[in-house]
Structure formats: C-alpha cells, structure tokens
C-alpha cells in the first residue's frame, strides 16, 4: 500500500471520528463513572475505586449527595444505634448491587472529598436510604439534621 493511500485512509478515519464526536453531541454524554466499593465508612460515605478511563483507576472516598445519616461517634445513644443501621444498610445495598456508579461527581464544600449521586443498579442510593428512614435530606448548607429529637433546644 502506498504512503499516499495510507495517508488517505488515516485522514478519512480522523474525519469520521471527528464527525462522531462533534460538540453538538456532547449534551448526550452521561457523567456516570463505574465505581467498585471497597468499604463503607458510615451511612453516607463510601470508599472505592473509580474507573475514570479503561486503564485509569482512582481510589477515593465519596460522600453521598443530598443526605445526612447519623454519626457513629457523636450524638445520643439512639442516633448511634441508627448510625450502625445506616452503615449496615448502605453496605448491604452496595454489596448486593450488580452495578455501582457515580453520577455527576464534584468536590464537597471544603474541596477535599468527592460528592456524587451514587447509583446502585441505576437507583439513587441517597433516595433509598431516605425511603428506609436512615437518612434525611441535607444540602450541605446550614445546620445538619438533628438525630436526637432535640430540634429547637439550646
């Protein structure tokens, strides 16, 4: 095959790839990253490996977006007990899932941790935890939810 023919073939391939990846198609790209969970720290924080590209893996902690679960080390006895249940449920849901993925990842308000919608078999893990009563909605701004029934107390 002549050099000119080889160049023409490569050039045609580049044109075809550029046509497929036009910016007008960018809105259709999903920001979903496969995630292999290695541990569950508490009800709303997991650690694992994100597959960013076929041969590019990144180990990170991820805070579940939009919720708060009770803390394991702080609070009243009832909230600590619920924290154990929340962690156990999160662990069970990610282990039972065939596919875990991060959707729309970003940095938390302090810039040190990843915050994302965590999907387990396509369902939002935060929503599942709220539905089961072990998490409350929380945007990350303002006061965190009270888990000890002392709202309004000083």
C-alpha positions as CSV (number, residue, x, y, z in Angstrom):
1,X,0.0,0.0,0.0
2,X,1.4,3.4,-1.0
3,X,2.1,6.1,1.5
4,X,-0.5,8.3,-0.2
5,X,-3.1,5.6,0.1
6,X,-2.3,5.0,3.8
7,X,-2.4,8.8,4.5
8,X,-5.9,9.0,2.8
9,X,-7.2,6.1,4.9
10,X,-5.9,7.7,8.1
11,X,-7.3,11.1,7.1
12,X,-10.7,9.6,6.4
13,X,-10.7,7.8,9.7
14,X,-9.8,11.1,11.6
15,X,-12.7,12.8,9.8
16,X,-15.1,10.1,10.7
17,X,-14.1,10.2,14.4
18,X,-14.4,14.0,14.4
19,X,-17.9,13.7,12.9
20,X,-18.9,11.2,15.6
21,X,-17.5,13.4,18.4
22,X,-18.9,16.8,17.4
23,X,-19.6,19.2,20.2
24,X,-23.4,19.1,19.4
25,X,-23.4,15.6,20.7
26,X,-21.8,16.5,24.0
27,X,-25.1,17.0,25.8
28,X,-25.9,13.3,25.3
29,X,-22.8,12.1,27.2
30,X,-23.6,10.8,30.6
31,X,-21.4,11.7,33.5
32,X,-21.6,8.2,35.1
33,X,-18.4,6.6,36.4
34,X,-18.2,2.9,37.3
35,X,-17.3,2.5,41.0
36,X,-16.1,-0.6,42.9
37,X,-16.8,-0.1,46.6
38,X,-14.1,-1.4,48.9
39,X,-15.5,-0.1,52.2
40,X,-18.4,1.7,53.8
41,X,-17.3,4.3,56.4
42,X,-20.7,5.3,57.6
43,X,-24.2,5.6,56.1
44,X,-23.3,8.4,53.8
45,X,-19.6,7.9,53.0
46,X,-18.1,5.1,50.9
47,X,-14.6,4.3,49.6
48,X,-13.7,2.6,46.5
49,X,-12.1,2.7,43.1
50,X,-13.5,4.8,40.3
51,X,-12.8,3.7,36.7
52,X,-12.2,7.0,35.0
53,X,-10.9,5.6,31.8
54,X,-10.1,2.0,30.7
55,X,-6.7,1.9,32.3
56,X,-7.1,4.8,34.7
57,X,-8.4,3.9,38.2
58,X,-8.6,6.2,41.2
59,X,-9.2,5.3,44.8
60,X,-11.3,7.8,46.6
61,X,-13.9,8.4,49.4
62,X,-17.3,9.6,48.2
63,X,-19.9,11.4,50.2
64,X,-23.5,10.6,49.1
65,X,-25.0,13.8,47.7
66,X,-28.1,15.3,49.3
67,X,-28.4,13.4,52.5
68,X,-27.1,13.1,56.1
69,X,-27.0,10.0,58.2
70,X,-26.4,9.8,61.9
71,X,-22.7,9.8,63.1
72,X,-21.2,6.7,64.6
73,X,-19.1,8.6,67.1
74,X,-21.3,11.5,68.2
75,X,-24.8,12.1,69.4
76,X,-27.2,10.3,71.7
77,X,-27.4,6.5,72.0
78,X,-30.5,6.4,69.7
79,X,-28.6,8.2,66.9
80,X,-25.5,6.0,67.3
81,X,-27.7,2.9,67.0
82,X,-29.4,4.3,63.9
83,X,-25.9,5.1,62.5
84,X,-25.0,1.4,62.8
85,X,-28.2,0.5,60.9
86,X,-27.5,3.2,58.2
87,X,-23.9,1.9,57.7
88,X,-25.1,-1.7,57.5
89,X,-27.9,-0.9,55.1
90,X,-25.5,1.1,52.8
91,X,-23.1,-1.8,52.9
92,X,-25.8,-4.3,52.1
93,X,-27.1,-2.2,49.2
94,X,-23.7,-1.7,47.5
95,X,-22.7,-5.3,48.0
96,X,-26.0,-6.6,46.5
97,X,-25.8,-4.3,43.5
98,X,-24.6,-5.7,40.2
99,X,-23.5,-2.2,39.2
100,X,-22.4,0.8,41.4
101,X,-21.7,4.1,39.7
102,X,-21.0,7.7,40.5
103,X,-23.2,10.3,38.7
104,X,-22.3,14.0,38.5
105,X,-19.3,13.8,40.8
106,X,-17.8,17.0,42.2
107,X,-15.9,18.2,45.3
108,X,-17.5,18.8,48.7
109,X,-17.8,22.3,50.1
110,X,-14.3,22.0,51.6
111,X,-12.7,20.7,48.4
112,X,-11.3,17.6,49.9
113,X,-13.8,14.9,49.3
114,X,-15.8,13.8,46.3
115,X,-19.6,14.3,46.5
116,X,-21.7,12.4,44.0
117,X,-25.1,10.7,43.3
118,X,-24.3,7.1,43.9
119,X,-26.3,4.7,41.8
120,X,-26.9,1.1,42.7
121,X,-28.3,-0.8,39.8
122,X,-29.5,2.5,38.4
123,X,-31.3,3.7,41.6
124,X,-30.1,6.6,43.7
125,X,-28.6,5.3,46.9
126,X,-29.5,8.5,48.8
127,X,-33.1,8.2,47.9
128,X,-33.2,4.5,49.0
129,X,-31.7,5.5,52.4
130,X,-34.2,8.3,52.9
131,X,-37.1,5.9,52.0
132,X,-35.8,3.4,54.6
133,X,-35.7,6.1,57.3
134,X,-31.9,6.0,58.0
135,X,-31.1,9.3,56.2
136,X,-32.5,12.8,56.0
137,X,-32.3,15.3,53.1
138,X,-29.3,17.6,53.6
139,X,-27.9,20.0,51.0
140,X,-24.6,20.6,52.8
141,X,-25.6,24.1,53.8
142,X,-26.9,25.2,57.1
143,X,-27.4,23.1,60.2
144,X,-27.3,19.3,59.8
145,X,-30.4,17.4,60.7
146,X,-30.9,16.6,64.3
147,X,-31.0,12.8,65.0
148,X,-31.7,13.0,68.8
149,X,-35.1,14.8,68.7
150,X,-33.7,18.0,70.2
151,X,-34.6,20.4,67.4
152,X,-35.2,23.8,68.8
153,X,-33.3,23.1,72.1
154,X,-30.2,25.1,73.1
